[in-house]
Amino acid sequence: MRTDMLSSLHLFVVLLTVYPALSLYPYDIVTLPMKEDGVIPDVIPANPPFHPQALLSVTFPTGPALLGNTLNTTSSLAPPMISFTPMQGEALYTIVMTDPDAPTRENQTYAQYRHWLATGVRPPQGVNASAEFTQPDTTAYLSPNPPAGSGSHRYVLLLYREPSINFTIPADAVENGNDFDRRRNWNVTIFAASYNLELVAANFFYVDGPSR
């Protein structure tokens, strides 16, 4: 079922490239696997409805995140290349990666767990180009490494439009912390609202924890 869905999504992306005005919300199809796998509402609120404004491409050295495919800890060791389809206007963006399944999906005591946060992301400047990171990471990238016996974890990447070209996060903000206590029990929706960030695109993948 997931393979068929991804094949359909791939075809739809091709059609969108040629006919971008297929619907009022042409990218809403990517929210279907997010709803199926609980990313909506566990990370992205169900209300108001999320209408993506772009497609978010997330590519690790060994392959891409494909709206719910499974990668392993080795393939996601290094930060991915990020790209996204063009949007109107000049803006910079914030990228976030968060785990809502910490320590497990059934017991989300530490959720959300913030794995990565970078601001000042400049849109790709050409076909097949990647986004440019103009600022040091606010939260350093921490590769997925689910604990043994914790099952499958969802890793959700979210792209936000920043409110101004000079957007910054204060030095004393929790997002500047890289230790366990400052990464855990975080909420990306509250974070985005507090800084007037607008969610424009999302993607996700799974990594399985080793068996005991």
C-alpha positions as CSV (number, residue, x, y, z in Angstrom):
1,M,0.0,0.0,0.0
2,R,2.8,2.4,0.9
3,T,4.6,1.7,-2.4
4,D,1.5,2.3,-4.4
5,M,0.9,5.6,-2.5
6,L,4.4,6.7,-3.2
7,S,4.1,5.9,-6.8
8,S,1.0,7.9,-7.0
9,L,2.6,10.8,-5.2
10,H,5.5,10.7,-7.7
11,L,3.1,10.8,-10.6
12,F,1.2,13.7,-9.0
13,V,4.4,15.7,-8.5
14,V,5.2,15.3,-12.2
15,L,1.8,16.5,-13.1
16,L,2.1,19.4,-10.7
17,T,5.3,20.5,-12.4
18,V,3.5,20.7,-15.7
19,Y,0.1,21.8,-14.5
20,P,0.6,23.7,-11.2
21,A,-3.0,24.9,-11.0
22,L,-4.6,21.5,-10.7
23,S,-6.5,22.6,-7.6
24,L,-6.8,25.4,-5.1
25,Y,-4.4,23.5,-2.8
26,P,-2.3,21.4,-5.3
27,Y,0.1,20.1,-2.7
28,D,-2.5,18.8,-0.3
29,I,-1.9,15.2,-1.5
30,V,1.3,15.0,0.6
31,T,-0.9,15.4,3.7
32,L,-2.5,12.0,3.1
33,P,0.4,9.8,4.4
34,M,0.9,12.4,7.2
35,K,-2.6,11.7,8.3
36,E,-2.4,8.0,7.8
37,D,0.8,7.8,9.9
38,G,-0.4,10.2,12.6
39,V,2.1,13.1,11.8
40,I,-1.2,15.0,11.6
41,P,-2.2,15.5,14.4
42,D,0.8,14.3,16.5
43,V,3.1,17.0,15.1
44,I,1.1,19.2,12.7
45,P,-2.3,20.2,14.2
46,A,-5.4,18.9,12.3
47,N,-7.1,22.3,12.8
48,P,-6.7,24.6,11.1
49,P,-6.0,22.3,8.1
50,F,-2.4,22.3,6.8
51,H,-2.2,23.3,3.1
52,P,1.4,22.9,2.0
53,Q,2.7,25.7,-0.3
54,A,5.7,23.6,-1.5
55,L,7.1,20.1,-1.8
56,L,10.0,19.5,0.6
57,S,12.8,17.3,-0.7
58,V,15.0,15.7,2.0
59,T,17.9,13.6,0.6
60,F,20.4,11.7,2.7
61,P,23.7,10.4,1.2
62,T,22.1,7.0,0.8
63,G,18.6,8.1,-0.3
64,P,15.6,10.3,0.2
65,A,12.9,10.7,2.8
66,L,9.6,9.7,1.0
67,L,6.7,10.6,3.2
68,G,7.0,7.6,5.5
69,N,9.7,5.3,4.1
70,T,12.1,3.6,6.5
71,L,15.8,4.6,6.7
72,N,18.4,3.2,9.0
73,T,20.7,4.9,11.5
74,T,23.7,4.7,9.2
75,S,21.9,6.3,6.2
76,S,20.8,9.3,8.3
77,L,24.1,10.0,10.1
78,A,24.8,13.2,8.3
79,P,22.4,16.1,7.8
80,P,20.4,15.8,4.6
81,M,20.4,18.0,1.6
82,I,17.2,20.1,1.5
83,S,15.4,21.5,-1.5
84,F,11.9,22.7,-2.1
85,T,9.7,23.9,-4.9
86,P,9.6,27.6,-5.6
87,M,7.2,29.9,-3.7
88,Q,6.2,33.5,-4.4
89,G,8.1,36.3,-2.8
90,E,11.5,36.7,-1.3
91,A,12.0,35.0,2.1
92,L,14.3,32.9,4.2
93,Y,13.2,29.7,5.9
94,T,13.6,27.7,9.1
95,I,14.0,23.9,8.9
96,V,13.2,21.6,11.9
97,M,13.5,17.9,12.4
98,T,11.6,16.5,15.4
99,D,10.8,13.0,16.9
100,P,7.3,12.7,18.4
101,D,8.0,9.1,19.5
102,A,10.5,9.6,22.3
103,P,11.1,7.3,23.9
104,T,8.4,5.2,22.2
105,R,5.3,5.9,20.2
106,E,3.2,4.4,23.0
107,N,5.0,6.3,25.7
108,Q,5.9,9.8,24.5
109,T,7.3,11.0,27.8
110,Y,10.1,12.9,26.1
111,A,8.3,14.0,23.0
112,Q,8.8,16.0,21.1
113,Y,12.6,15.5,20.8
114,R,14.3,18.2,18.7
115,H,16.9,16.7,16.4
116,W,17.7,19.8,14.3
117,L,16.9,23.4,13.8
118,A,18.4,25.8,11.3
119,T,17.3,29.3,10.4
120,G,18.2,31.5,7.5
121,V,17.7,28.8,4.9
122,R,17.8,30.3,1.4
123,P,15.7,28.8,-1.4
124,P,17.3,26.8,-4.1
125,Q,18.6,29.0,-6.8
126,G,18.2,26.7,-9.8
127,V,17.0,23.4,-11.1
128,N,18.3,20.4,-9.1
129,A,20.0,22.9,-6.6
130,S,19.9,22.5,-2.9
131,A,18.8,25.1,-0.3
132,E,21.6,27.3,1.1
133,F,22.2,27.4,4.9
134,T,23.3,31.0,5.6
135,Q,23.5,30.6,9.4
136,P,25.1,28.1,11.8
137,D,22.6,25.6,13.1
138,T,20.6,26.8,16.1
139,T,20.2,23.2,17.3
140,A,23.0,21.0,15.9
141,Y,21.9,18.1,13.8
142,L,21.6,14.9,15.9
143,S,21.1,11.8,13.8
144,P,18.2,9.4,14.6
145,N,19.3,6.7,17.0
146,P,16.2,5.1,18.6
147,P,16.9,3.1,21.8
148,A,16.9,-0.6,21.7
149,G,13.4,-2.0,22.0
150,S,11.7,1.3,21.3
151,G,10.2,0.3,18.0
152,S,9.8,2.5,15.0
153,H,10.2,6.3,15.3
154,R,8.8,9.0,13.0
155,Y,11.2,11.8,12.1
156,V,9.4,14.8,10.9
157,L,10.9,17.6,8.9
158,L,9.1,20.9,8.7
159,L,9.9,24.0,6.7
160,Y,8.7,27.4,7.9
161,R,8.7,30.8,6.3
162,E,10.4,33.4,8.5
163,P,8.6,36.6,9.3
164,S,11.5,38.9,8.2
165,I,14.8,38.7,6.4
166,N,16.6,39.5,9.7
167,F,14.9,36.8,11.8
168,T,17.0,35.4,14.6
169,I,16.3,33.3,17.7
170,P,17.6,34.8,21.0
171,A,20.9,33.3,22.3
172,D,19.2,32.3,25.6
173,A,16.3,30.4,23.9
174,V,16.0,26.7,24.6
175,E,16.5,26.0,20.9
176,N,20.1,27.0,21.3
177,G,20.6,24.1,23.6
178,N,22.1,20.8,22.4
179,D,22.0,18.7,25.5
180,F,19.3,16.0,26.2
181,D,17.3,18.1,28.7
182,R,17.0,21.1,26.3
183,R,16.0,19.0,23.3
184,R,13.3,16.9,25.0
185,N,9.7,17.8,25.7
186,W,9.7,20.4,23.0
187,N,6.7,21.4,20.8
188,V,7.3,22.7,17.3
189,T,3.9,24.2,17.0
190,I,4.3,26.3,20.1
191,F,7.8,27.3,18.9
192,A,6.5,28.4,15.5
193,A,3.7,30.4,16.9
194,S,5.9,32.2,19.4
195,Y,8.2,33.4,16.5
196,N,5.4,34.0,13.9
197,L,6.8,31.2,11.6
198,E,4.5,30.0,8.9
199,L,4.5,26.3,8.1
200,V,4.8,25.8,4.3
201,A,6.1,22.2,3.7
202,A,6.8,19.0,5.5
203,N,8.2,15.5,5.0
204,F,8.9,12.5,7.2
205,F,10.6,9.1,7.5
206,Y,11.0,6.2,9.9
207,V,14.0,4.7,11.7
208,D,13.6,1.5,13.6
209,G,15.2,1.0,17.0
210,P,17.3,-2.2,17.3
211,S,15.6,-5.2,18.9
212,R,16.6,-5.9,22.5
